[in-house]
Amino acid sequence: MILASAVVDVIDVPHGGLGKFRVEVWGKEPNDYVRIYQIDAKNEDDAAREGLTRFDADITALLERKAK
């Protein structure tokens, strides 16, 4: 698991369904990368969780490619 933080901005407020959120995620050193995702979710917490999950997958894959 890559240690990271996230900030969520609401793009479109959810009205009984999914809303659109901009999630900026940045990793802690030594994995201090930044990624921005646009995520459809029920609320900000779900969007943040999804952003952190995507970031972990993205950076893990990046580090595996760099190790080759």
Secondary structure, 3 states (H helix, E strand, C coil): CCCEEEEEEEEECCCCCCEEEEEEEEECCCCCCEEEEEEEECCHHHHHHHHHHHHHHHHHHHHHHHHC
